[in-house]
Amino acid sequence: MDVVEELGSDAYIYGRAVATGNTVPTETIVARADWRNPPAKGTVVRLSTSADNTYFFSAEDGRRLS
């Protein structure tokens, strides 16, 4: 993880995604974290989610893609 942004009742982590079995970061990601216990900068964070809780946005104009 590269940055933790603490915003009071929310915390967002910014980092680079690395696919399972790969060592090269592929995409920048943003994930919402527990604001009471956000991870420290540089921590390796493993994320999992379902399709119902995953959203994609355009890097060009910020519009939601899915």
C-alpha angles and dihedrals in degrees: 000000000000105000138014114204112198113198105174105262093018136052125192126196122207121199148126123281119233116190119229109274092019130098100194118088110239110183140008112250136190120205132180113239137191104281091208093059111019117177119255121254110273094027117136107239122193115208132192129176145160125248089252090063100041123093130184126204133193114256088209102057107358096245118149111255100192 
